[in-house]
Amino acid sequence: MGDTAMDITLYGRAGCHLCDDLERSIRRIGREIPLTLHVVDIHSDPALLEAYMFTIPVVAINGEQVFASIDSVLTEWELREELEKRVNGTRS
């Protein structure tokens, strides 16, 4: 795998157990795949609150929104698979 850390942004809010669970998953993945995690509380910005109020947790990778919790919440396996594709240059 490459040495360049991916930039992961997790949009959520305090008290959101789904957000907390996903943050723990990202941190576990970060032990194996180089990444930098930024956790953003959507209540810190009215535009973020409006955009993500009903879809948190939301994950952006390198500035690109990749996952929003519309129909289901991102699993650790799905995130790991996406990051490994990006690290290996096989993103479709």
DALIN-V380822 format. One record per backbone hydrogen bond with DSSP energy under -1.0 kcal/mol. CO is the residue of the C=O (numbers start at 1). NH is the residue of the N-H. If there is no record, write none. Layout:
BEGIN
CO|NH / CO|NH
END
This chain:
BEGIN
6|36 / 7|62 / 8|38 / 9|60 / 10|40 / 11|58 / 12|42 / 13|16 / 16|20 / 17|21 / 18|22 / 19|23 / 20|24 / 21|25 / 22|26 / 23|27 / 24|28 / 25|29 / 26|30 / 28|31 / 29|32 / 29|33 / 34|6 / 36|8 / 38|10 / 40|12 / 41|44 / 42|45 / 45|49 / 46|50 / 47|51 / 48|52 / 49|53 / 52|55 / 55|69 / 58|11 / 59|66 / 59|67 / 60|9 / 61|64 / 64|61 / 67|59 / 68|70 / 75|79 / 76|80 / 77|81 / 78|82 / 79|83 / 80|84 / 81|85 / 82|86 / 83|87 / 84|88 / 85|90
END
